[in-house]
Amino acid sequence: MLKDSVFYSWIKKYRHNLTLICIYILGIILFAILLKLSIRIVGSDDTVFPIQIHPYASVLDWLNYRYYNWSGRIFSESFVYVFSQIPLAFWKAVSLIIYGIMSGTIFLYYKLFANKQSSGKDYIMLGLALTLPLLMDTNVFFDGTLWVTGSMNYFWITAFGLVAFYPVAYYFVRNRAPHWTITILGILGAIVAASSQEQIGIVLLMLSVILTIYKFIISSKHGLKKIPTYMIIFCIVFCVFLFVSLLAPGNGVRLKAETLRWLPDFYTTPLIQHVNYGYRWLLDAFVNHTGFLLVGSWGLLIALFAKKENKDKLDYVITFMLTLVCFFSLAKGFIAVGYWSNFYATWKPQLPSRLSQLIFLPWTLALFTTIIAPAILYRNKTKGYLLGLLYCAVIASIAMITLSPTMYASGVRTLYVPSVILLLIFYMLLDNILDKYKKSRYLSIGLIVSIAVSQYILMLMLMRLH
């Protein structure tokens, strides 16, 4: 009886943590099922790379060749070399671990930014941290996560990027450094992420520099003039390893080869036309290939504006604009409004009429509204500026792709990084929704989970087809 009593007391004491662990394990198991069905896709880089790396005796030989002849992505190339030559089970095992790291880190961001926390809310937010990746565009999620080669360039490196940015965010919010183990993991993540994926490296550097400057300005206003040395160290690490990757001679070689292969007139096309085509691609990517994350974030902003007290005219204008773009995005399957989402996102598109240029006006206004909406919602609060900055990071990371001649050839997997940033925005807004709509919180959670389950089932069917 005593033993049973002690065991019961232990269970009661650690019930919250045990519940979190059970939710976490369930999410890992469900993702493991998808990985179990993954295979190397014949005809893709999954089967091309094993042939290309065959002449190179070691990973260092391969890296040296790629750095000077094709790519400066240090760790991505290393992963490709190693995992292209060993049984697929090892890739699956590492992917499962990285999914656990990514989901756990997302949950830590909630714990960092949440104003109110409770046991019930923790369970919901951990479940959502494991679930929200399934709200990405179907092809973005599949190519960036479940395609073997794609995952090593996007999913894995993005997870390292989230780990790398966490110490910066922690210091920004708490005004102190996290535990030394988190700092070390952050530095290691920064080295891997910044030197292995240009989008991630640039976004990490941009966000860190802006937050560091903001932190210094705020401290100066309070008369402290405290230099955020901790954040500056991370900025330096991001900068150094990003440039190690960007300055690789192979990048220039690759650029010339890709231009000749995909868009020979990419750099000779007049600038105005180039901007026109690039902006069409950006709008198409932002509106049509961000899955449920963008429209979902608009919906959450609308719901939060509805709960806001003492609304002024600007609040109503922003709410109306967000409602309009949200409606048009959801209704784009209907002909009457669907043409507003056809951006003719091709190189030198054949436009049906000059009126097609009008599409720029409302969607440029929508971009601007999206960026400023959080600052209007959270008046004079850091969270509003941070969310607006993250929206800017989404747009900037998409715009980067338009500078490459492979903007069309690479497909939508290049939108993996902006999709994960949108996921963080969605997650942070959802935290406030759970606080503002306590009575109906399970309605919104049920909707999100239903969409995720539908996407999960689709993934299972796609994996079976392969």
C-alpha positions in Angstrom: 0.0 0.0 0.0 2.8 2.4 0.8 4.5 1.7 -2.5 1.2 2.4 -4.3 0.7 5.6 -2.3 4.2 6.9 -3.1 3.7 6.1 -6.8 0.3 7.9 -6.8 1.9 10.9 -5.2 4.6 10.9 -7.8 2.2 10.7 -10.6 0.1 13.5 -9.1 3.2 15.7 -8.7 4.5 15.3 -12.2 1.1 14.9 -14.0 1.5 18.0 -16.0 5.0 17.1 -17.3 3.9 13.5 -18.0 0.9 14.7 -20.0 3.1 16.9 -22.1 5.5 14.0 -22.7 2.6 11.8 -23.8 1.3 14.5 -26.3 4.9 14.9 -27.5 5.4 11.2 -28.1 2.0 10.9 -29.9 3.0 13.6 -32.3 6.4 12.0 -32.9 4.8 8.6 -33.6 2.4 10.1 -36.1 5.2 11.8 -37.9 7.2 8.6 -37.8 4.4 6.9 -39.8 4.9 9.4 -42.6 8.7 8.9 -42.6 8.2 5.1 -42.7 6.5 5.5 -46.0 9.2 7.8 -47.4 11.4 6.6 -50.2 14.1 8.0 -52.5 12.3 9.5 -55.5 13.7 8.0 -58.7 14.8 10.6 -61.2 15.2 13.3 -58.6 18.4 14.4 -56.7 17.8 11.4 -54.4 19.1 9.1 -57.2 21.3 11.7 -58.9 23.5 12.6 -56.0 24.8 9.1 -55.2 26.2 9.1 -58.7 27.7 12.5 -58.5 29.5 11.9 -55.1 30.9 8.5 -56.1 34.3 9.9 -57.3 34.9 11.7 -54.0 36.5 9.7 -51.3 35.5 11.8 -48.3 33.1 14.5 -47.3 35.9 17.0 -47.3 36.8 16.2 -50.9 33.1 16.6 -51.8 32.8 19.9 -49.9 35.9 21.3 -51.5 34.6 20.4 -55.0 31.1 21.9 -54.3 32.4 25.0 -52.6 34.6 26.0 -55.6 32.3 24.6 -58.4 28.7 24.8 -57.3 27.5 25.7 -53.8 28.6 27.3 -50.5 26.0 25.4 -48.5 28.4 23.8 -46.1 26.3 21.5 -43.9 23.6 20.9 -46.5 26.2 19.5 -48.8 27.7 17.4 -46.0 24.4 15.9 -45.2 23.7 15.1 -48.8 27.1 13.3 -49.1 26.7 11.3 -46.0 23.0 10.3 -46.2 23.1 9.6 -50.0 25.4 6.6 -49.4 23.9 5.0 -46.4 20.6 3.1 -45.8 17.5 5.3 -45.8 16.7 4.3 -42.3 19.4 6.6 -41.0 17.8 9.6 -42.8 14.5 8.7 -41.3 15.9 8.5 -37.8 17.6 11.9 -38.0 14.5 13.4 -39.6 12.4 12.1 -36.7 14.9 13.6 -34.2 14.9 17.0 -36.0 11.1 17.0 -36.1 11.2 16.6 -32.3 13.7 19.4 -32.0 11.7 21.7 -34.3 8.4 21.1 -32.5 10.0 21.4 -29.1 11.6 24.7 -30.0 8.4 26.1 -31.4 6.8 25.2 -28.1 9.6 27.1 -26.3 8.8 30.2 -28.3 5.2 30.0 -26.9 6.6 29.7 -23.3 8.8 32.7 -24.0 6.2 35.1 -25.4 2.9 34.0 -23.7 1.5 36.5 -21.2 -0.8 33.9 -19.7 0.0 30.2 -19.2 -1.8 27.3 -17.7 -1.7 23.5 -17.8 -4.6 23.2 -20.3 -3.1 25.9 -22.5 0.3 24.2 -22.5 -1.3 20.9 -23.7 -3.0 22.7 -26.6 0.0 24.7 -27.6 2.3 21.7 -27.6 -0.2 19.8 -29.7 -0.3 22.7 -32.1 3.5 23.0 -32.2 3.5 19.4 -33.5 0.5 20.0 -35.8 0.9 23.4 -37.5 3.6 22.3 -40.1 0.7 20.4 -41.7 -1.0 23.8 -42.5 1.7 24.6 -45.0 1.0 24.4 -48.7 0.9 20.7 -49.6 3.8 20.8 -52.1 5.9 23.0 -49.8 5.5 20.6 -46.9 6.1 17.5 -49.0 9.1 18.7 -51.0 10.7 20.5 -48.0 10.0 17.8 -45.3 9.4 14.4 -46.8 11.5 14.5 -49.9 14.9 13.1 -48.9 17.2 15.6 -50.6 14.7 18.5 -50.0 14.5 17.9 -46.3 18.3 18.1 -45.8 18.3 21.6 -47.5 15.1 23.0 -45.9 13.5 21.1 -43.0 16.8 20.2 -41.3 18.4 23.6 -41.7 15.2 25.5 -40.8 15.1 23.5 -37.5 18.7 24.6 -36.8 17.7 28.2 -37.6 14.8 28.1 -35.0 17.3 26.8 -32.4 19.8 29.5 -33.4 17.3 32.4 -33.0 15.9 31.3 -29.7 18.7 32.7 -27.5 18.4 36.0 -29.3 14.7 36.1 -28.7 15.1 35.0 -25.1 17.6 37.9 -24.3 15.3 40.3 -26.2 12.3 39.3 -24.0 13.9 38.6 -20.7 16.8 41.1 -20.7 19.2 38.3 -19.7 21.0 35.4 -21.3 19.4 31.9 -21.1 21.2 29.0 -19.5 24.6 28.4 -20.9 23.6 25.1 -22.6 20.9 27.0 -24.6 23.5 29.5 -25.6 25.9 26.8 -26.8 23.1 25.0 -28.7 22.1 28.4 -30.2 25.7 29.1 -31.4 26.0 25.6 -32.9 22.6 26.1 -34.6 23.7 29.5 -35.9 26.8 28.0 -37.5 24.9 25.3 -39.2 21.9 27.4 -40.3 23.7 30.5 -41.5 26.3 28.6 -43.5 23.9 26.2 -45.2 20.8 28.1 -46.5 20.9 31.6 -47.8 17.3 32.5 -47.0 17.7 31.4 -43.4 21.1 33.0 -42.9 19.9 36.4 -44.2 16.6 36.3 -42.2 18.5 35.4 -39.0 21.0 38.2 -39.5 18.3 40.7 -40.5 16.1 39.9 -37.5 18.9 39.8 -35.0 20.4 43.2 -36.2 17.0 44.9 -36.1 16.2 43.5 -32.6 19.6 44.5 -31.3 19.3 48.0 -32.5 15.8 48.2 -31.1 17.0 46.9 -27.8 19.7 49.5 -27.6 17.4 52.4 -28.5 14.9 51.3 -25.9 17.5 51.1 -23.2 18.9 54.5 -24.2 15.4 56.1 -23.8 15.4 54.8 -20.3 18.8 56.3 -19.6 20.6 53.0 -19.4 22.5 53.0 -22.7 23.2 49.3 -22.2 24.9 47.7 -25.2 23.3 44.3 -25.8 26.6 42.4 -26.2 25.0 39.0 -26.0 22.8 39.8 -29.1 25.7 41.4 -30.9 27.7 38.1 -30.5 25.0 36.2 -32.3 24.8 38.9 -35.0 28.5 38.4 -35.6 28.2 34.6 -35.8 25.3 34.9 -38.2 27.2 37.4 -40.4 30.5 35.5 -40.5 29.0 32.1 -41.4 26.5 33.6 -43.8 29.3 35.2 -45.7 31.4 32.0 -45.6 28.5 30.5 -47.6 27.8 33.5 -49.9 31.4 34.1 -50.8 31.9 30.6 -52.1 33.3 30.7 -55.7 31.0 27.9 -56.6 28.0 30.2 -56.3 29.1 32.3 -59.3 29.8 29.1 -61.3 26.3 27.8 -60.4 24.6 31.1 -61.2 26.1 31.2 -64.7 25.2 27.6 -65.4 21.6 28.0 -64.1 21.1 31.2 -66.0 22.2 29.6 -69.3 20.0 26.5 -68.6 16.8 28.1 -67.3 16.6 31.8 -68.2 19.3 32.9 -70.6 17.9 36.5 -70.7 17.5 36.8 -66.9 20.1 39.5 -66.6 19.6 41.2 -69.9 15.9 41.8 -69.5 15.1 45.5 -68.8 14.9 46.2 -65.0 11.3 47.4 -65.1 10.2 44.2 -66.8 12.3 42.2 -64.4 10.7 43.8 -61.4 7.3 43.2 -63.0 7.8 39.5 -63.4 9.5 39.1 -60.0 6.7 41.0 -58.2 4.1 38.8 -59.9 6.0 35.7 -58.7 6.2 37.2 -55.1 2.5 37.9 -55.0 1.6 34.5 -56.3 3.9 32.8 -53.8 2.6 34.9 -50.9 -1.1 34.6 -51.6 -1.4 31.2 -53.4 1.4 29.0 -51.9 1.4 29.6 -48.2 -1.3 27.0 -47.4 -3.6 27.9 -44.5 -0.9 29.8 -42.6 -1.3 33.3 -44.2 -5.1 33.3 -44.5 -5.2 31.8 -41.0 -3.1 34.6 -39.6 -5.4 37.1 -41.2 -8.4 35.4 -39.6 -6.7 35.4 -36.2 -5.9 39.1 -36.6 -9.5 39.8 -37.5 -10.7 37.9 -34.4 -8.3 39.8 -32.1 -9.4 43.1 -33.6 -13.0 42.1 -32.9 -12.2 41.6 -29.2 -10.2 44.8 -28.9 -11.6 47.5 -26.6 -11.8 51.2 -27.5 -11.4 50.7 -31.2 -10.8 53.7 -33.4 -11.4 54.4 -37.1 -8.0 53.0 -38.0 -8.8 49.7 -36.2 -12.0 49.4 -38.3 -10.2 50.2 -41.5 -7.6 47.6 -40.9 -10.2 45.0 -39.9 -12.2 45.7 -43.0 -9.1 45.3 -45.2 -8.0 42.1 -43.6 -11.6 40.7 -43.9 -11.6 41.6 -47.5 -8.3 39.9 -48.4 -9.2 36.9 -46.2 -12.5 36.5 -48.0 -11.0 36.9 -51.5 -8.3 34.3 -50.7 -10.8 31.8 -49.4 -13.2 32.4 -52.3 -10.6 32.2 -55.1 -12.0 29.0 -56.3 -15.0 30.9 -57.6 -14.7 32.5 -61.0 -16.3 35.8 -59.9 -13.3 36.6 -57.6 -10.7 33.9 -58.6 -9.2 36.1 -61.3 -7.9 38.4 -58.6 -5.5 35.7 -57.5 -4.2 34.9 -61.0 -0.9 36.8 -61.1 0.4 35.3 -64.3 3.6 34.5 -62.4 5.7 33.4 -65.4 8.7 34.8 -67.2 7.3 37.2 -69.9 3.7 36.3 -69.3 1.0 36.7 -71.9 -1.5 39.0 -70.3 -5.1 38.9 -71.5 -5.4 42.7 -71.2 -3.8 45.8 -69.7 -6.4 45.6 -67.0 -4.4 42.7 -65.6 -2.0 45.3 -64.3 -4.7 46.5 -61.8 -4.1 43.4 -59.7 -1.0 45.0 -58.3 -2.9 47.8 -56.6 -5.1 45.9 -54.2 -2.5 43.2 -53.3 0.2 45.8 -52.7 -2.2 47.5 -50.3 -2.9 44.0 -48.8 0.9 43.5 -48.2 1.1 46.9 -46.5 -1.9 46.2 -44.4 -0.6 42.8 -43.3 2.7 44.3 -42.2 1.2 47.2 -40.1 -1.8 45.3 -38.8 0.0 43.8 -35.7 1.4 47.2 -34.7 -2.2 48.7 -34.9 -3.6 45.8 -32.9 -1.0 45.9 -30.2 -0.6 49.6 -29.9 2.8 50.7 -28.6 3.7 47.1 -27.6 6.8 45.2 -28.6 4.8 42.2 -29.8 3.1 44.2 -32.5 6.4 45.5 -33.9 7.9 42.0 -33.7 5.0 40.4 -35.6 5.2 43.1 -38.2 8.9 42.4 -38.5 8.2 38.7 -39.0 5.8 39.5 -41.8 8.5 41.6 -43.4 10.9 38.6 -43.1 8.3 36.4 -44.8 8.1 38.8 -47.8 11.9 39.4 -47.9 12.6 35.7 -47.9 10.2 35.2 -50.8 11.7 38.2 -52.6 15.2 36.7 -52.4 14.1 33.9 -54.7 13.3 36.4 -57.5 17.0 37.2 -57.7 17.7 33.7 -58.9 17.2 32.4 -62.5 15.9 29.2 -60.9 12.9 31.0 -59.4 10.5 28.9 -61.6 12.6 25.8 -61.9 13.1 25.2 -58.2 9.4 24.9 -57.5 7.6 25.9 -54.3 10.0 24.1 -51.9 11.8 27.5 -51.8 8.8 28.8 -49.8 9.6 26.4 -46.9 11.5 29.1 -44.9 8.8 31.8 -45.3 6.2 29.2 -44.4 7.9 28.4 -41.1 8.1 32.1 -40.3 4.4 32.4 -41.0 3.9 29.4 -38.7 5.5 31.3 -35.9 3.3 34.3 -36.6 0.2 32.1 -36.6 1.4 30.4 -33.4 1.9 33.7 -31.5 -1.5 35.0 -32.6 -3.2 31.8 -31.6 -1.7 32.2 -28.1 -3.7 35.4 -27.7 -6.8 33.8 -29.3 -6.9 31.2 -26.6 -6.8 33.9 -24.0 -9.5 36.1 -25.6 -11.9 33.4 -26.6 -11.8 31.0 -23.7 -15.4 29.8 -24.2 -15.0 29.0 -27.9 -11.3 28.1 -28.0 -12.1 24.5 -28.8 -14.0 25.5 -31.9 -10.9 27.1 -33.5 -8.7 24.3 -32.3 -11.0 21.8 -33.8 -11.0 23.6 -37.1 -7.1 23.8 -37.2 -6.8 20.1 -36.2 -9.3 19.1 -38.9 -7.3 20.8 -41.6 -4.1 19.3 -40.3 -5.7 15.8 -40.2 -6.9 16.2 -43.8 -3.4 17.2 -44.9 -2.0 14.3 -43.0 -4.3 11.8 -44.7 -3.3 13.4 -48.1 0.4 12.9 -47.2 -0.3 9.3 -46.5 -2.0 8.8 -49.8 0.8 10.6 -51.7 3.5 8.5 -49.9 1.6 5.3 -50.9 1.6 6.4 -54.5 5.4 6.8 -54.4 
